[in-house]
Amino acid sequence: MLRVRCLRGGSRGAEAAHYIGSRLGRVFTGWVQRSFQSTQAATASQNPCAADDNNATSPVPKDCPVCSYNEWDPLEEVIVGRAENACVPPFSVEVKANTYEKYWGFYHQFGGQSFPKDHLKKAIAEIEEMCNILKREGVIVKRPDPIDWSVKYKTPDFESTGMYAAMPRDILLVVGNEIIEAPMAWRARFFEYRAYRRIIKEYFNSGAKWTTAPKPTMADELYDQDYPIRSVEDRHKLAAQGKFVTTEFEPCFDAADFIRAGRDIFVQRSQVTNYMGIEWMRRHLAPDYKVHIISFKDPNPMHIDATFNIIGPGLVLSNPDRPCHQIELFKKAGWTVIRPPVPLIPDDHPLWMSSKWLSMNVLMLDEKRVMVDANETSIQKMFENLGISTIKVNIRHANSLGGGFHCWTCDIRRRGTLQSYFD
């Protein structure tokens, strides 16, 4: 078991505070510094295994069906999303900032309407087969409720239609026996939680913790209405400057911008996750978990798991097209960093809401089994060379909706215990 020195607050907290403050002003800088110092002080004053008042980590209730600490312990129960009734989100400023120019015409034409019916039908069939294969591998599969996402809704701050319940990883984060419901950042996803409420209530009634992060108003102030993107070059420049379409008006985050490795959870500031959202998670999970901000050379950061996907204790897939700025910290800590091969998906395959790098968006069934795209023979070979057997499933049409195997799932129970892999 890998046990190496942990990245602790100190310089990391100061760097983050300086980085945020340079963009958000002196008042917010002071708030962030105090927040980080408070978190560090709490961590330093506690035993590493401390929780609550009895200085012992609260055990997961014996019969609780929810228990997952990382991305690779043996998978026993999972939620798999639904493509049924999926709708193209209206082409609002936050959607524009997260999609590439080649597809803007698609959003103008179909925003608020169903994804192309024939394509959607094939995606539904692929996910059904994926569920069947998971069940054959001994995994319990739960599904969200089908909802009509074309229904228009209105809040005091905006109007929209919905999108889908295809990607449970985007909205749900399981930490131990707690299900955290993300607030989200797209207006089209404001009510997405409704598809999962039946399942979450069942888990809650069986002993799980259930937390919903503060729901943002998603008022105009949450978004840079003049976010100046015209080309890929613009995206690179803005990302390098730390400028995103979401502001710091109120906390927001998608759960898929976080990835777990026991007591250490890594997160990126992205188009859908702001520093206030990260700070909310940091305070909520302290002192038992440490939340580390990492960043990448990525022109359009949104969800971490096709950029930096942890697949085992001290083992991570790092996208060679989006190198991690802090990668040396992982190498010095003894982690093995693997650069996955270039994806094989054809250029003409529609990827309305994602990149080709969904090839590395894999689901670990345990340390020695991985669910991987049947068409991606190069990454299959990579896993086999690592001694990991591949479970091949074709979800090319499902990829078009914005996710790979990791996105389409949320692992509810993995057989394992809370450990430190960066300590």
MARMI-16265 format. One line per 3 residues: number of its first residue (from 1); their letters; for each residue x, y, z of C-alpha. Coordinates in steps of 0.02 Angstrom, whole numbers. Each point is the difference from the previous one (the first is absolute). Layout:
N
NUM> a> X/Y/Z  ... $
END
This chain:
423
1> mlr> 0/0/0  70/168/-50  21/117/148 $
4> vrc> 95/158/-40  17/174/70  -160/101/-14 $
7> lrg> -14/166/-90  -54/111/143  -66/177/12 $
10> gsr> 142/125/31  68/59/-167  -143/-82/-95 $
13> gae> -129/101/95  100/160/-20  22/-29/-186 $
16> aah> -185/-30/-22  -43/154/100  119/107/-101 $
19> yig> -66/-71/-163  -180/35/46  35/168/76 $
22> srl> 89/65/-154  -161/-20/-93  -136/32/126 $
25> grv> 64/142/106  73/33/171  -160/-36/98 $
28> ftg> -22/-171/-76  186/-36/22  -14/28/186 $
31> wvq> -151/-112/10  89/-141/-92  157/15/105 $
34> rsf> -101/-7/161  -96/-149/-68  158/-95/-46 $
37> qst> 83/44/165  -154/-58/94  -2/-165/-93 $
40> qaa> 187/-24/29  -16/38/184  -143/-123/17 $
43> tas> 101/-134/-89  156/32/103  -95/-7/164 $
46> qnp> -84/-166/-37  63/-177/-4  7/-53/-186 $
49> caa> -138/-124/35  -104/118/105  -182/40/-31 $
52> ddn> -136/80/104  26/13/188  59/-176/38 $
55> nat> 162/15/-102  -39/-153/-104  -60/-15/-178 $
58> spv> -184/-42/3  -23/-175/-70  -118/-26/-145 $
61> pkd> -160/-80/67  12/-189/-21  -149/-17/-117 $
64> cpv> 21/165/-92  4/-30/-189  105/157/-29 $
67> csy> 187/-11/27  134/57/-124  166/85/33 $
70> new> 93/-9/-165  -13/-44/-185  68/-178/2 $
73> dpl> -55/-107/148  -111/-148/-53  -161/72/-70 $
76> eev> -160/-72/76  -137/126/-40  -14/139/-127 $
79> ivg> -123/127/-72  -1/2/-190  -77/150/-90 $
82> rae> -142/7/-126  0/73/-176  -190/-9/-14 $
85> nac> -80/168/-43  169/87/-6  -11/178/-66 $
88> vpp> 129/118/-72  25/143/124  -48/176/-55 $
91> fsv> 150/93/-69  31/114/150  166/81/43 $
94> evk> 58/-140/114  -38/-132/-132  90/100/-134 $
97> ant> 155/12/109  3/-190/22  -26/-51/-182 $
100> yek> 107/20/-154  -39/111/-148  -27/-145/-121 $
103> ywg> -157/-48/98  -74/172/32  -114/-19/-150 $
106> fyh> -66/-162/74  -47/90/161  -81/143/-93 $
109> qfg> -106/-125/-97  -44/-126/136  16/96/165 $
112> gqs> -151/-44/110  -45/-148/-111  40/-185/0 $
115> fpk> 169/-63/-55  -14/-83/-172  -122/-145/27 $
118> dhl> 95/-135/-93  162/42/89  -88/4/167 $
121> kka> -79/-170/-31  172/-76/-31  71/82/156 $
124> iae> -141/-71/106  34/-175/-68  186/16/37 $
127> iee> -30/50/181  -125/-142/24  135/-121/-59 $
130> mcn> 125/83/117  -121/-29/145  -21/-182/-49 $
133> ilk> 188/-25/-3  21/82/170  -132/-116/71 $
136> reg> 89/-151/-74  158/61/88  -94/-8/165 $
139> viv> -40/185/20  -169/62/61  -65/133/-122 $
142> krp> -122/139/44  -75/123/-126  -71/176/18 $
145> dpi> -182/34/-43  -47/49/-178  -55/182/-9 $
148> dws> -64/111/-140  145/120/-16  -84/105/-135 $
151> vky> -115/83/128  36/185/19  27/70/174 $
154> ktp> 23/172/74  81/64/158  8/182/58 $
157> dfe> 169/10/-89  -11/-98/-163  -99/-111/-118 $
160> stg> 58/-164/-76  -41/-177/-51  88/-152/73 $
163> mya> 135/-113/-70  10/-179/62  43/-120/141 $
166> amp> 136/-85/-102  152/42/107  -23/-38/186 $
169> rdi> 186/35/26  -35/182/-40  -127/25/138 $
172> llv> 41/-128/136  159/-25/100  13/-143/123 $
175> vgn> 124/25/143  -6/-144/123  -183/-27/44 $
178> eii> -50/175/-54  -83/48/-164  36/181/-44 $
181> eap> -118/78/-125  91/131/-105  -81/170/-32 $
184> maw> 51/-2/-186  39/153/-108  -105/-18/-158 $
187> rar> -176/68/5  -57/-148/-104  56/-114/143 $
190> ffe> -83/96/143  -132/-133/31  102/-153/-50 $
193> yra> 4/-60/180  -185/-47/-13  40/-155/-102 $
196> yrr> 107/-68/144  -106/45/150  -92/-168/11 $
199> iik> 164/-95/6  83/119/122  -148/-8/118 $
202> eyf> 14/-190/-2  184/12/46  -38/129/134 $
205> nsg> -133/-112/77  130/-139/3  122/103/103 $
208> akw> 98/106/-125  40/182/29  -76/119/-128 $
211> tta> 63/176/-28  -56/126/-129  120/143/-34 $
214> pkp> -75/176/-2  -103/19/-157  60/151/-100 $
217> tma> -126/124/-66  89/-8/-169  -39/183/-22 $
220> del> 89/97/-137  135/51/125  63/-180/10 $
223> ydq> 60/10/-180  115/115/-96  -128/54/-128 $
226> dyp> 138/67/-114  116/-150/14  109/35/-154 $
229> irs> 16/-167/-91  13/0/-188  131/-134/-32 $
232> ved> 104/-139/80  139/128/21  -117/109/102 $
235> rhk> -40/-149/112  183/-38/31  37/181/42 $
238> laa> -147/17/119  36/-166/87  183/49/22 $
241> qgk> -57/161/82  -118/-94/116  -154/78/-77 $
244> fvt> -159/-102/-8  -180/29/-49  -58/-31/179 $
247> tef> 36/139/124  15/-3/189  -175/72/25 $
250> epc> -55/-157/95  65/-177/24  -21/-120/-145 $
253> fda> 79/-164/-49  -29/-160/-96  47/-158/96 $
256> adf> 100/-62/-151  134/132/33  50/-99/156 $
259> ira> 90/-168/0  32/-105/155  151/-89/71 $
262> grd> -48/-43/179  33/145/117  60/108/-145 $
265> ifv> -121/72/-126  63/95/-152  -98/137/-88 $
268> qrs> 22/125/-141  -70/175/-18  -96/-11/-163 $
271> qvt> -137/77/-104  -129/-81/116  92/-4/167 $
274> nym> 53/161/86  112/33/150  -150/32/113 $
277> gie> -67/-172/-45  169/-79/36  12/91/166 $
280> wmr> -173/-61/48  57/-178/-32  164/28/93 $
283> rhl> -89/61/156  -135/-133/-12  124/-144/-10 $
286> apd> 132/65/122  87/-64/101  -17/-181/-55 $
289> ykv> 33/38/-183  120/119/-86  -57/87/-159 $
292> hii> 144/45/-117  -18/121/-145  95/-54/-155 $
295> sfk> 0/78/-173  37/-45/-180  50/75/-166 $
298> dpn> -178/-16/-61  -90/127/-111  -170/-56/61 $
301> pmh> 8/-78/173  -161/-88/47  1/-162/101 $
304> ida> 164/-77/52  -22/-183/-47  49/11/-185 $
307> tfn> 154/99/52  59/-79/162  -75/-169/42 $
310> iig> 64/-91/155  -13/-188/-33  91/-78/147 $
313> pgl> 98/37/160  135/120/-61  -46/-31/-183 $
316> vls> -72/136/-112  -39/26/-184  58/175/-48 $
319> npd> -59/71/-166  154/43/-107  -97/137/-90 $
322> rpc> -46/81/166  153/-17/111  -20/27/186 $
325> hqi> 95/151/67  32/-90/165  48/-170/-70 $
328> elf> 175/3/78  -82/1/172  -81/-167/-42 $
331> kka> 160/-73/-70  100/54/151  -132/-80/110 $
334> gwt> 31/-167/-85  -152/-4/-114  9/-84/-169 $
337> vir> -59/120/-135  -59/-80/-162  -28/93/-162 $
340> ppv> -142/-88/-92  14/-23/-188  -81/115/-127 $
343> pli> -187/-43/-18  -55/-95/-155  -174/76/-17 $
346> pdd> -25/67/-178  2/187/-33  -174/-5/-75 $
349> hpl> -82/-81/151  -114/129/84  62/52/171 $
352> wms> -121/141/38  45/10/184  171/-79/21 $
355> skw> 172/-34/-72  81/-156/-72  88/-27/165 $
358> lsm> -151/-91/68  107/-151/-46  86/23/170 $
361> nvl> -165/29/90  -4/-180/59  -87/-87/145 $
364> mld> 105/-109/115  -95/-152/63  147/-36/113 $
367> ekr> 189/21/-11  13/-137/-132  -159/27/-105 $
370> vmv> -48/151/-103  -149/41/-110  67/76/-160 $
373> dan> -65/47/-174  -3/-150/-115  65/106/-144 $
376> ets> 151/71/93  124/-141/-30  152/107/44 $
379> iqk> -56/36/178  -56/-180/19  179/-52/-36 $
382> mfe> 65/128/124  -108/-74/138  49/-178/-45 $
385> nlg> 184/50/13  -40/63/175  -74/-169/46 $
388> ist> -178/66/-2  -130/-101/-94  -119/97/-111 $
391> ikv> -188/-15/-9  -42/66/-172  -162/93/-32 $
394> nir> -49/109/-148  -75/168/54  50/109/-147 $
397> han> -174/75/-22  -15/25/187  167/93/-6 $
400> slg> -82/132/-109  -108/54/147  153/51/97 $
403> ggf> 73/-145/97  94/-163/10  -20/-143/124 $
406> hcw> 55/103/150  -124/139/-43  -146/-117/-31 $
409> tcd> 20/-77/173  10/46/184  73/-137/108 $
412> irr> -107/-19/155  91/-142/86  177/-62/-16 $
415> rgt> 70/-132/116  141/89/91  50/112/144 $
418> lqs> 52/181/21  188/15/-22  132/130/-44 $
421> yfd> 91/-20/-165  86/168/9  60/-1/180 $
END
